[in-house]
Amino acid sequence: MRHVELDAVVLDESAETVFESIARFDRFPELAPHVSSTTVHGTLPDPKGSSSWELHFRSGLLRWTEEDRFDREALEIRFEQEYGDFDTFEGQWALYEEDDGVVVHFEADFDFGIPSLEGILDPIAERVIKETVAWAVTGLFERTELRGEVQMGTPADIAA
């Protein structure tokens, strides 16, 4: 099982605004060049939703549909793949306020279920997922600082 995490600090926004914006998965294709498409089947204000995703991955598309659970009070969005290209894919977006802004913590665990290819596929998937989250958060909020190491290519680099 591979684990991926990303932290970002959104400045000058309320936690509620950040939560509402992150939950707009329908906007991710315009924000993150790895995202080919998203289809939202259900979302806020319901506490439970569903979304289908297609990400550019190697020379094809990585596809899955996930159940999304929205906890507005805890400022968390939890997701778990219902079906798709992963054997397992689950994680969460967790938000909390600090002195300098709203921290967006994303983490996910995934497994393709192909042990012989994990050395090849897992690092690529980890990079694509991390970059997608970074592109989305920085695209949603102009004043965002990424924490830790994140290498984001240009959209032209990703398309090539």
ABEGO torsion letter per residue (X at the ends): XBBBBBBBBBBGBBAAAAAAAAABAAAAAAABAABABBBBABBOABABBBBBBBBBBEABBBBBBBBBBBBAAAGBBBBBBABEABABBBEBBBBBBBAAEBBBBBBBBBBAGBAAAAAAAAAAAAAAAAAAAAAAAAAABABBBBBEBBBBBBAAAAAX
